């Protein structure tokens, strides 16, 4: 199982280092990839 709390903690650390727009673009890419991945998994069930 994937550890989301660890991922969120790492994103917060990165958010402090990066500028706001970089964080938003990164999160948008992660959400886009994640939603596409989960939709692909559901299709194969």
mmCIF entry with sequence, helices, sheets and N, C-alpha, C, O atoms, coordinates in Angstrom:
data_MODEL
# 
_entry.id   MODEL 
# 
_entity.id                         1 
_entity.type                       polymer 
_entity.pdbx_number_of_molecules   1 
# 
_entity_poly.entity_id                      1 
_entity_poly.type                           'polypeptide(L)' 
_entity_poly.nstd_linkage                   no 
_entity_poly.nstd_monomer                   no 
_entity_poly.pdbx_seq_one_letter_code       
;(UNK)(UNK)(UNK)(UNK)(UNK)(UNK)(UNK)(UNK)(UNK)(UNK)(UNK)(UNK)(UNK)(UNK)(UNK)(UNK)
(UNK)(UNK)(UNK)(UNK)(UNK)(UNK)(UNK)(UNK)(UNK)(UNK)(UNK)(UNK)(UNK)(UNK)(UNK)(UNK)
(UNK)(UNK)(UNK)(UNK)(UNK)(UNK)(UNK)(UNK)(UNK)(UNK)(UNK)(UNK)(UNK)
;
_entity_poly.pdbx_seq_one_letter_code_can   XXXXXXXXXXXXXXXXXXXXXXXXXXXXXXXXXXXXXXXXXXXXX 
_entity_poly.pdbx_strand_id                 A 
# 
loop_
_entity_poly_seq.entity_id 
_entity_poly_seq.num 
_entity_poly_seq.mon_id 
_entity_poly_seq.hetero 
1 1  UNK n 
1 2  UNK n 
1 3  UNK n 
1 4  UNK n 
1 5  UNK n 
1 6  UNK n 
1 7  UNK n 
1 8  UNK n 
1 9  UNK n 
1 10 UNK n 
1 11 UNK n 
1 12 UNK n 
1 13 UNK n 
1 14 UNK n 
1 15 UNK n 
1 16 UNK n 
1 17 UNK n 
1 18 UNK n 
1 19 UNK n 
1 20 UNK n 
1 21 UNK n 
1 22 UNK n 
1 23 UNK n 
1 24 UNK n 
1 25 UNK n 
1 26 UNK n 
1 27 UNK n 
1 28 UNK n 
1 29 UNK n 
1 30 UNK n 
1 31 UNK n 
1 32 UNK n 
1 33 UNK n 
1 34 UNK n 
1 35 UNK n 
1 36 UNK n 
1 37 UNK n 
1 38 UNK n 
1 39 UNK n 
1 40 UNK n 
1 41 UNK n 
1 42 UNK n 
1 43 UNK n 
1 44 UNK n 
1 45 UNK n 
# 
_struct_asym.id          A 
_struct_asym.entity_id   1 
# 
loop_
_struct_conf.conf_type_id 
_struct_conf.id 
_struct_conf.pdbx_PDB_helix_id 
_struct_conf.beg_label_comp_id 
_struct_conf.beg_label_asym_id 
_struct_conf.beg_label_seq_id 
_struct_conf.pdbx_beg_PDB_ins_code 
_struct_conf.end_label_comp_id 
_struct_conf.end_label_asym_id 
_struct_conf.end_label_seq_id 
_struct_conf.pdbx_end_PDB_ins_code 
_struct_conf.beg_auth_comp_id 
_struct_conf.beg_auth_asym_id 
_struct_conf.beg_auth_seq_id 
_struct_conf.end_auth_comp_id 
_struct_conf.end_auth_asym_id 
_struct_conf.end_auth_seq_id 
_struct_conf.pdbx_PDB_helix_class 
_struct_conf.details 
_struct_conf.pdbx_PDB_helix_length 
HELX_P HELX_P1 AA1 UNK A 4  ? UNK A 17 ? UNK A 4  UNK A 17 1 ? 14 
HELX_P HELX_P2 AA2 UNK A 20 ? UNK A 43 ? UNK A 20 UNK A 43 1 ? 24 
# 
_struct_conf_type.id          HELX_P 
_struct_conf_type.criteria    ? 
_struct_conf_type.reference   ? 
# 
loop_
_atom_site.group_PDB 
_atom_site.id 
_atom_site.type_symbol 
_atom_site.label_atom_id 
_atom_site.label_alt_id 
_atom_site.label_comp_id 
_atom_site.label_asym_id 
_atom_site.label_entity_id 
_atom_site.label_seq_id 
_atom_site.pdbx_PDB_ins_code 
_atom_site.Cartn_x 
_atom_site.Cartn_y 
_atom_site.Cartn_z 
_atom_site.occupancy 
_atom_site.B_iso_or_equiv 
_atom_site.pdbx_formal_charge 
_atom_site.auth_seq_id 
_atom_site.auth_comp_id 
_atom_site.auth_asym_id 
_atom_site.auth_atom_id 
_atom_site.pdbx_PDB_model_num 
ATOM 1   N N  . UNK A 1 1  ? 0.848   -1.201 0.000   1.00 0.00 ? 1  UNK A N  1 
ATOM 2   C CA . UNK A 1 1  ? 0.000   0.000  0.000   1.00 0.00 ? 1  UNK A CA 1 
ATOM 3   C C  . UNK A 1 1  ? 0.883   1.250  0.000   1.00 0.00 ? 1  UNK A C  1 
ATOM 4   O O  . UNK A 1 1  ? 1.915   1.298  0.669   1.00 0.00 ? 1  UNK A O  1 
ATOM 5   N N  . UNK A 1 2  ? 0.465   2.237  -0.746  1.00 0.00 ? 2  UNK A N  1 
ATOM 6   C CA . UNK A 1 2  ? 1.255   3.465  -0.877  1.00 0.00 ? 2  UNK A CA 1 
ATOM 7   C C  . UNK A 1 2  ? 1.048   4.356  0.342   1.00 0.00 ? 2  UNK A C  1 
ATOM 8   O O  . UNK A 1 2  ? -0.076  4.520  0.818   1.00 0.00 ? 2  UNK A O  1 
ATOM 9   N N  . UNK A 1 3  ? 2.135   4.927  0.840   1.00 0.00 ? 3  UNK A N  1 
ATOM 10  C CA . UNK A 1 3  ? 2.079   5.753  2.056   1.00 0.00 ? 3  UNK A CA 1 
ATOM 11  C C  . UNK A 1 3  ? 1.821   7.208  1.679   1.00 0.00 ? 3  UNK A C  1 
ATOM 12  O O  . UNK A 1 3  ? 2.745   7.946  1.335   1.00 0.00 ? 3  UNK A O  1 
ATOM 13  N N  . UNK A 1 4  ? 0.534   7.618  1.747   1.00 0.00 ? 4  UNK A N  1 
ATOM 14  C CA . UNK A 1 4  ? 0.170   8.978  1.338   1.00 0.00 ? 4  UNK A CA 1 
ATOM 15  C C  . UNK A 1 4  ? 0.642   10.027 2.336   1.00 0.00 ? 4  UNK A C  1 
ATOM 16  O O  . UNK A 1 4  ? 0.973   11.146 1.947   1.00 0.00 ? 4  UNK A O  1 
ATOM 17  N N  . UNK A 1 5  ? 0.676   9.672  3.634   1.00 0.00 ? 5  UNK A N  1 
ATOM 18  C CA . UNK A 1 5  ? 1.115   10.644 4.643   1.00 0.00 ? 5  UNK A CA 1 
ATOM 19  C C  . UNK A 1 5  ? 2.572   11.033 4.405   1.00 0.00 ? 5  UNK A C  1 
ATOM 20  O O  . UNK A 1 5  ? 2.952   12.190 4.581   1.00 0.00 ? 5  UNK A O  1 
ATOM 21  N N  . UNK A 1 6  ? 3.384   10.054 4.003   1.00 0.00 ? 6  UNK A N  1 
ATOM 22  C CA . UNK A 1 6  ? 4.783   10.339 3.705   1.00 0.00 ? 6  UNK A CA 1 
ATOM 23  C C  . UNK A 1 6  ? 4.889   11.236 2.479   1.00 0.00 ? 6  UNK A C  1 
ATOM 24  O O  . UNK A 1 6  ? 5.704   12.158 2.445   1.00 0.00 ? 6  UNK A O  1 
ATOM 25  N N  . UNK A 1 7  ? 4.057   10.962 1.466   1.00 0.00 ? 7  UNK A N  1 
ATOM 26  C CA . UNK A 1 7  ? 4.062   11.773 0.250   1.00 0.00 ? 7  UNK A CA 1 
ATOM 27  C C  . UNK A 1 7  ? 3.664   13.213 0.550   1.00 0.00 ? 7  UNK A C  1 
ATOM 28  O O  . UNK A 1 7  ? 4.288   14.152 0.056   1.00 0.00 ? 7  UNK A O  1 
ATOM 29  N N  . UNK A 1 8  ? 2.617   13.383 1.365   1.00 0.00 ? 8  UNK A N  1 
ATOM 30  C CA . UNK A 1 8  ? 2.152   14.726 1.722   1.00 0.00 ? 8  UNK A CA 1 
ATOM 31  C C  . UNK A 1 8  ? 3.241   15.476 2.479   1.00 0.00 ? 8  UNK A C  1 
ATOM 32  O O  . UNK A 1 8  ? 3.446   16.669 2.255   1.00 0.00 ? 8  UNK A O  1 
ATOM 33  N N  . UNK A 1 9  ? 3.940   14.782 3.373   1.00 0.00 ? 9  UNK A N  1 
ATOM 34  C CA . UNK A 1 9  ? 5.011   15.409 4.137   1.00 0.00 ? 9  UNK A CA 1 
ATOM 35  C C  . UNK A 1 9  ? 6.121   15.882 3.203   1.00 0.00 ? 9  UNK A C  1 
ATOM 36  O O  . UNK A 1 9  ? 6.644   16.985 3.363   1.00 0.00 ? 9  UNK A O  1 
ATOM 37  N N  . UNK A 1 10 ? 6.477   15.054 2.234   1.00 0.00 ? 10 UNK A N  1 
ATOM 38  C CA . UNK A 1 10 ? 7.525   15.428 1.278   1.00 0.00 ? 10 UNK A CA 1 
ATOM 39  C C  . UNK A 1 10 ? 7.090   16.612 0.424   1.00 0.00 ? 10 UNK A C  1 
ATOM 40  O O  . UNK A 1 10 ? 7.893   17.494 0.121   1.00 0.00 ? 10 UNK A O  1 
ATOM 41  N N  . UNK A 1 11 ? 5.814   16.629 0.037   1.00 0.00 ? 11 UNK A N  1 
ATOM 42  C CA . UNK A 1 11 ? 5.307   17.749 -0.767  1.00 0.00 ? 11 UNK A CA 1 
ATOM 43  C C  . UNK A 1 11 ? 5.364   19.041 0.033   1.00 0.00 ? 11 UNK A C  1 
ATOM 44  O O  . UNK A 1 11 ? 5.687   20.096 -0.512  1.00 0.00 ? 11 UNK A O  1 
ATOM 45  N N  . UNK A 1 12 ? 5.053   18.964 1.324   1.00 0.00 ? 12 UNK A N  1 
ATOM 46  C CA . UNK A 1 12 ? 5.121   20.168 2.167   1.00 0.00 ? 12 UNK A CA 1 
ATOM 47  C C  . UNK A 1 12 ? 6.543   20.689 2.260   1.00 0.00 ? 12 UNK A C  1 
ATOM 48  O O  . UNK A 1 12 ? 6.769   21.898 2.212   1.00 0.00 ? 12 UNK A O  1 
ATOM 49  N N  . UNK A 1 13 ? 7.506   19.784 2.393   1.00 0.00 ? 13 UNK A N  1 
ATOM 50  C CA . UNK A 1 13 ? 8.908   20.202 2.450   1.00 0.00 ? 13 UNK A CA 1 
ATOM 51  C C  . UNK A 1 13 ? 9.308   20.853 1.129   1.00 0.00 ? 13 UNK A C  1 
ATOM 52  O O  . UNK A 1 13 ? 9.992   21.877 1.117   1.00 0.00 ? 13 UNK A O  1 
ATOM 53  N N  . UNK A 1 14 ? 8.875   20.248 0.004   1.00 0.00 ? 14 UNK A N  1 
ATOM 54  C CA . UNK A 1 14 ? 9.182   20.812 -1.303  1.00 0.00 ? 14 UNK A CA 1 
ATOM 55  C C  . UNK A 1 14 ? 8.500   22.158 -1.487  1.00 0.00 ? 14 UNK A C  1 
ATOM 56  O O  . UNK A 1 14 ? 9.066   23.066 -2.096  1.00 0.00 ? 14 UNK A O  1 
ATOM 57  N N  . UNK A 1 15 ? 7.285   22.289 -0.962  1.00 0.00 ? 15 UNK A N  1 
ATOM 58  C CA . UNK A 1 15 ? 6.529   23.533 -1.109  1.00 0.00 ? 15 UNK A CA 1 
ATOM 59  C C  . UNK A 1 15 ? 7.256   24.692 -0.443  1.00 0.00 ? 15 UNK A C  1 
ATOM 60  O O  . UNK A 1 15 ? 7.192   25.828 -0.914  1.00 0.00 ? 15 UNK A O  1 
ATOM 61  N N  . UNK A 1 16 ? 7.951   24.400 0.659   1.00 0.00 ? 16 UNK A N  1 
ATOM 62  C CA . UNK A 1 16 ? 8.697   25.460 1.344   1.00 0.00 ? 16 UNK A CA 1 
ATOM 63  C C  . UNK A 1 16 ? 9.908   25.892 0.529   1.00 0.00 ? 16 UNK A C  1 
ATOM 64  O O  . UNK A 1 16 ? 10.335  27.043 0.615   1.00 0.00 ? 16 UNK A O  1 
ATOM 65  N N  . UNK A 1 17 ? 10.466  24.974 -0.265  1.00 0.00 ? 17 UNK A N  1 
ATOM 66  C CA . UNK A 1 17 ? 11.662  25.284 -1.044  1.00 0.00 ? 17 UNK A CA 1 
ATOM 67  C C  . UNK A 1 17 ? 11.315  25.923 -2.387  1.00 0.00 ? 17 UNK A C  1 
ATOM 68  O O  . UNK A 1 17 ? 12.018  26.818 -2.856  1.00 0.00 ? 17 UNK A O  1 
ATOM 69  N N  . UNK A 1 18 ? 10.237  25.460 -2.995  1.00 0.00 ? 18 UNK A N  1 
ATOM 70  C CA . UNK A 1 18 ? 9.883   25.935 -4.329  1.00 0.00 ? 18 UNK A CA 1 
ATOM 71  C C  . UNK A 1 18 ? 8.923   27.106 -4.257  1.00 0.00 ? 18 UNK A C  1 
ATOM 72  O O  . UNK A 1 18 ? 8.342   27.394 -3.211  1.00 0.00 ? 18 UNK A O  1 
ATOM 73  N N  . UNK A 1 19 ? 8.768   27.772 -5.385  1.00 0.00 ? 19 UNK A N  1 
ATOM 74  C CA . UNK A 1 19 ? 7.779   28.837 -5.468  1.00 0.00 ? 19 UNK A CA 1 
ATOM 75  C C  . UNK A 1 19 ? 6.390   28.229 -5.646  1.00 0.00 ? 19 UNK A C  1 
ATOM 76  O O  . UNK A 1 19 ? 6.260   27.046 -5.959  1.00 0.00 ? 19 UNK A O  1 
ATOM 77  N N  . UNK A 1 20 ? 5.359   29.037 -5.447  1.00 0.00 ? 20 UNK A N  1 
ATOM 78  C CA . UNK A 1 20 ? 3.991   28.528 -5.420  1.00 0.00 ? 20 UNK A CA 1 
ATOM 79  C C  . UNK A 1 20 ? 3.571   27.926 -6.753  1.00 0.00 ? 20 UNK A C  1 
ATOM 80  O O  . UNK A 1 20 ? 2.964   26.856 -6.778  1.00 0.00 ? 20 UNK A O  1 
ATOM 81  N N  . UNK A 1 21 ? 3.880   28.584 -7.847  1.00 0.00 ? 21 UNK A N  1 
ATOM 82  C CA . UNK A 1 21 ? 3.416   28.084 -9.146  1.00 0.00 ? 21 UNK A CA 1 
ATOM 83  C C  . UNK A 1 21 ? 4.073   26.757 -9.494  1.00 0.00 ? 21 UNK A C  1 
ATOM 84  O O  . UNK A 1 21 ? 3.457   25.917 -10.150 1.00 0.00 ? 21 UNK A O  1 
ATOM 85  N N  . UNK A 1 22 ? 5.322   26.555 -9.064  1.00 0.00 ? 22 UNK A N  1 
ATOM 86  C CA . UNK A 1 22 ? 5.990   25.283 -9.330  1.00 0.00 ? 22 UNK A CA 1 
ATOM 87  C C  . UNK A 1 22 ? 5.301   24.156 -8.578  1.00 0.00 ? 22 UNK A C  1 
ATOM 88  O O  . UNK A 1 22 ? 5.138   23.056 -9.107  1.00 0.00 ? 22 UNK A O  1 
ATOM 89  N N  . UNK A 1 23 ? 4.894   24.434 -7.335  1.00 0.00 ? 23 UNK A N  1 
ATOM 90  C CA . UNK A 1 23 ? 4.196   23.429 -6.539  1.00 0.00 ? 23 UNK A CA 1 
ATOM 91  C C  . UNK A 1 23 ? 2.859   23.089 -7.183  1.00 0.00 ? 23 UNK A C  1 
ATOM 92  O O  . UNK A 1 23 ? 2.498   21.917 -7.283  1.00 0.00 ? 23 UNK A O  1 
ATOM 93  N N  . UNK A 1 24 ? 2.125   24.104 -7.619  1.00 0.00 ? 24 UNK A N  1 
ATOM 94  C CA . UNK A 1 24 ? 0.812   23.871 -8.230  1.00 0.00 ? 24 UNK A CA 1 
ATOM 95  C C  . UNK A 1 24 ? 0.945   23.075 -9.530  1.00 0.00 ? 24 UNK A C  1 
ATOM 96  O O  . UNK A 1 24 ? 0.146   22.176 -9.790  1.00 0.00 ? 24 UNK A O  1 
ATOM 97  N N  . UNK A 1 25 ? 1.940   23.397 -10.336 1.00 0.00 ? 25 UNK A N  1 
ATOM 98  C CA . UNK A 1 25 ? 2.117   22.668 -11.589 1.00 0.00 ? 25 UNK A CA 1 
ATOM 99  C C  . UNK A 1 25 ? 2.511   21.217 -11.309 1.00 0.00 ? 25 UNK A C  1 
ATOM 100 O O  . UNK A 1 25 ? 2.078   20.308 -12.016 1.00 0.00 ? 25 UNK A O  1 
ATOM 101 N N  . UNK A 1 26 ? 3.336   20.999 -10.272 1.00 0.00 ? 26 UNK A N  1 
ATOM 102 C CA . UNK A 1 26 ? 3.734   19.641 -9.896  1.00 0.00 ? 26 UNK A CA 1 
ATOM 103 C C  . UNK A 1 26 ? 2.530   18.846 -9.407  1.00 0.00 ? 26 UNK A C  1 
ATOM 104 O O  . UNK A 1 26 ? 2.321   17.707 -9.823  1.00 0.00 ? 26 UNK A O  1 
ATOM 105 N N  . UNK A 1 27 ? 1.738   19.450 -8.519  1.00 0.00 ? 27 UNK A N  1 
ATOM 106 C CA . UNK A 1 27 ? 0.554   18.771 -7.984  1.00 0.00 ? 27 UNK A CA 1 
ATOM 107 C C  . UNK A 1 27 ? -0.447  18.476 -9.093  1.00 0.00 ? 27 UNK A C  1 
ATOM 108 O O  . UNK A 1 27 ? -1.075  17.417 -9.096  1.00 0.00 ? 27 UNK A O  1 
ATOM 109 N N  . UNK A 1 28 ? -0.601  19.404 -10.037 1.00 0.00 ? 28 UNK A N  1 
ATOM 110 C CA . UNK A 1 28 ? -1.520  19.181 -11.156 1.00 0.00 ? 28 UNK A CA 1 
ATOM 111 C C  . UNK A 1 28 ? -1.062  17.976 -11.976 1.00 0.00 ? 28 UNK A C  1 
ATOM 112 O O  . UNK A 1 28 ? -1.881  17.162 -12.402 1.00 0.00 ? 28 UNK A O  1 
ATOM 113 N N  . UNK A 1 29 ? 0.238   17.867 -12.192 1.00 0.00 ? 29 UNK A N  1 
ATOM 114 C CA . UNK A 1 29 ? 0.765   16.723 -12.938 1.00 0.00 ? 29 UNK A CA 1 
ATOM 115 C C  . UNK A 1 29 ? 0.560   15.420 -12.186 1.00 0.00 ? 29 UNK A C  1 
ATOM 116 O O  . UNK A 1 29 ? 0.200   14.406 -12.784 1.00 0.00 ? 29 UNK A O  1 
ATOM 117 N N  . UNK A 1 30 ? 0.787   15.440 -10.872 1.00 0.00 ? 30 UNK A N  1 
ATOM 118 C CA . UNK A 1 30 ? 0.600   14.237 -10.057 1.00 0.00 ? 30 UNK A CA 1 
ATOM 119 C C  . UNK A 1 30 ? -0.866  13.813 -10.056 1.00 0.00 ? 30 UNK A C  1 
ATOM 120 O O  . UNK A 1 30 ? -1.172  12.631 -10.212 1.00 0.00 ? 30 UNK A O  1 
ATOM 121 N N  . UNK A 1 31 ? -1.773  14.775 -9.881  1.00 0.00 ? 31 UNK A N  1 
ATOM 122 C CA . UNK A 1 31 ? -3.209  14.468 -9.870  1.00 0.00 ? 31 UNK A CA 1 
ATOM 123 C C  . UNK A 1 31 ? -3.643  13.933 -11.229 1.00 0.00 ? 31 UNK A C  1 
ATOM 124 O O  . UNK A 1 31 ? -4.436  12.994 -11.306 1.00 0.00 ? 31 UNK A O  1 
ATOM 125 N N  . UNK A 1 32 ? -3.128  14.526 -12.295 1.00 0.00 ? 32 UNK A N  1 
ATOM 126 C CA . UNK A 1 32 ? -3.463  14.089 -13.639 1.00 0.00 ? 32 UNK A CA 1 
ATOM 127 C C  . UNK A 1 32 ? -3.012  12.649 -13.860 1.00 0.00 ? 32 UNK A C  1 
ATOM 128 O O  . UNK A 1 32 ? -3.771  11.825 -14.369 1.00 0.00 ? 32 UNK A O  1 
ATOM 129 N N  . UNK A 1 33 ? -1.767  12.350 -13.472 1.00 0.00 ? 33 UNK A N  1 
ATOM 130 C CA . UNK A 1 33 ? -1.233  11.001 -13.624 1.00 0.00 ? 33 UNK A CA 1 
ATOM 131 C C  . UNK A 1 33 ? -1.986  10.014 -12.737 1.00 0.00 ? 33 UNK A C  1 
ATOM 132 O O  . UNK A 1 33 ? -2.323  8.912  -13.169 1.00 0.00 ? 33 UNK A O  1 
ATOM 133 N N  . UNK A 1 34 ? -2.248  10.419 -11.491 1.00 0.00 ? 34 UNK A N  1 
ATOM 134 C CA . UNK A 1 34 ? -2.935  9.536  -10.549 1.00 0.00 ? 34 UNK A CA 1 
ATOM 135 C C  . UNK A 1 34 ? -4.338  9.190  -11.002 1.00 0.00 ? 34 UNK A C  1 
ATOM 136 O O  . UNK A 1 34 ? -4.742  8.028  -10.950 1.00 0.00 ? 34 UNK A O  1 
ATOM 137 N N  . UNK A 1 35 ? -5.086  10.190 -11.448 1.00 0.00 ? 35 UNK A N  1 
ATOM 138 C CA . UNK A 1 35 ? -6.462  9.939  -11.887 1.00 0.00 ? 35 UNK A CA 1 
ATOM 139 C C  . UNK A 1 35 ? -6.458  9.053  -13.133 1.00 0.00 ? 35 UNK A C  1 
ATOM 140 O O  . UNK A 1 35 ? -7.289  8.153  -13.249 1.00 0.00 ? 35 UNK A O  1 
ATOM 141 N N  . UNK A 1 36 ? -5.545  9.291  -14.054 1.00 0.00 ? 36 UNK A N  1 
ATOM 142 C CA . UNK A 1 36 ? -5.450  8.457  -15.248 1.00 0.00 ? 36 UNK A CA 1 
ATOM 143 C C  . UNK A 1 36 ? -5.079  7.027  -14.897 1.00 0.00 ? 36 UNK A C  1 
ATOM 144 O O  . UNK A 1 36 ? -5.591  6.083  -15.499 1.00 0.00 ? 36 UNK A O  1 
ATOM 145 N N  . UNK A 1 37 ? -4.182  6.863  -13.916 1.00 0.00 ? 37 UNK A N  1 
ATOM 146 C CA . UNK A 1 37 ? -3.768  5.529  -13.491 1.00 0.00 ? 37 UNK A CA 1 
ATOM 147 C C  . UNK A 1 37 ? -4.933  4.770  -12.874 1.00 0.00 ? 37 UNK A C  1 
ATOM 148 O O  . UNK A 1 37 ? -5.167  3.608  -13.206 1.00 0.00 ? 37 UNK A O  1 
ATOM 149 N N  . UNK A 1 38 ? -5.670  5.428  -11.969 1.00 0.00 ? 38 UNK A N  1 
ATOM 150 C CA . UNK A 1 38 ? -6.785  4.760  -11.298 1.00 0.00 ? 38 UNK A CA 1 
ATOM 151 C C  . UNK A 1 38 ? -7.905  4.426  -12.284 1.00 0.00 ? 38 UNK A C  1 
ATOM 152 O O  . UNK A 1 38 ? -8.511  3.360  -12.188 1.00 0.00 ? 38 UNK A O  1 
ATOM 153 N N  . UNK A 1 39 ? -8.183  5.320  -13.226 1.00 0.00 ? 39 UNK A N  1 
ATOM 154 C CA . UNK A 1 39 ? -9.207  5.046  -14.238 1.00 0.00 ? 39 UNK A CA 1 
ATOM 155 C C  . UNK A 1 39 ? -8.787  3.841  -15.080 1.00 0.00 ? 39 UNK A C  1 
ATOM 156 O O  . UNK A 1 39 ? -9.618  3.002  -15.429 1.00 0.00 ? 39 UNK A O  1 
ATOM 157 N N  . UNK A 1 40 ? -7.503  3.759  -15.402 1.00 0.00 ? 40 UNK A N  1 
ATOM 158 C CA . UNK A 1 40 ? -6.999  2.611  -16.159 1.00 0.00 ? 40 UNK A CA 1 
ATOM 159 C C  . UNK A 1 40 ? -7.146  1.316  -15.380 1.00 0.00 ? 40 UNK A C  1 
ATOM 160 O O  . UNK A 1 40 ? -7.486  0.284  -15.958 1.00 0.00 ? 40 UNK A O  1 
ATOM 161 N N  . UNK A 1 41 ? -6.896  1.353  -14.079 1.00 0.00 ? 41 UNK A N  1 
ATOM 162 C CA . UNK A 1 41 ? -7.051  0.164  -13.236 1.00 0.00 ? 41 UNK A CA 1 
ATOM 163 C C  . UNK A 1 41 ? -8.504  -0.282 -13.186 1.00 0.00 ? 41 UNK A C  1 
ATOM 164 O O  . UNK A 1 41 ? -8.797  -1.474 -13.277 1.00 0.00 ? 41 UNK A O  1 
ATOM 165 N N  . UNK A 1 42 ? -9.419  0.685  -13.041 1.00 0.00 ? 42 UNK A N  1 
ATOM 166 C CA . UNK A 1 42 ? -10.843 0.350  -12.942 1.00 0.00 ? 42 UNK A CA 1 
ATOM 167 C C  . UNK A 1 42 ? -11.329 -0.266 -14.257 1.00 0.00 ? 42 UNK A C  1 
ATOM 168 O O  . UNK A 1 42 ? -12.155 -1.178 -14.241 1.00 0.00 ? 42 UNK A O  1 
ATOM 169 N N  . UNK A 1 43 ? -10.828 0.221  -15.383 1.00 0.00 ? 43 UNK A N  1 
ATOM 170 C CA . UNK A 1 43 ? -11.255 -0.304 -16.683 1.00 0.00 ? 43 UNK A CA 1 
ATOM 171 C C  . UNK A 1 43 ? -10.922 -1.781 -16.827 1.00 0.00 ? 43 UNK A C  1 
ATOM 172 O O  . UNK A 1 43 ? -11.669 -2.529 -17.457 1.00 0.00 ? 43 UNK A O  1 
ATOM 173 N N  . UNK A 1 44 ? -9.809  -2.202 -16.250 1.00 0.00 ? 44 UNK A N  1 
ATOM 174 C CA . UNK A 1 44 ? -9.369  -3.590 -16.439 1.00 0.00 ? 44 UNK A CA 1 
ATOM 175 C C  . UNK A 1 44 ? -10.039 -4.561 -15.474 1.00 0.00 ? 44 UNK A C  1 
ATOM 176 O O  . UNK A 1 44 ? -9.826  -5.768 -15.585 1.00 0.00 ? 44 UNK A O  1 
ATOM 177 N N  . UNK A 1 45 ? -10.848 -4.067 -14.522 1.00 0.00 ? 45 UNK A N  1 
ATOM 178 C CA . UNK A 1 45 ? -11.509 -4.979 -13.587 1.00 0.00 ? 45 UNK A CA 1 
ATOM 179 C C  . UNK A 1 45 ? -12.606 -5.755 -14.269 1.00 0.00 ? 45 UNK A C  1 
ATOM 180 O O  . UNK A 1 45 ? -13.271 -6.572 -13.633 1.00 0.00 ? 45 UNK A O  1 
# 
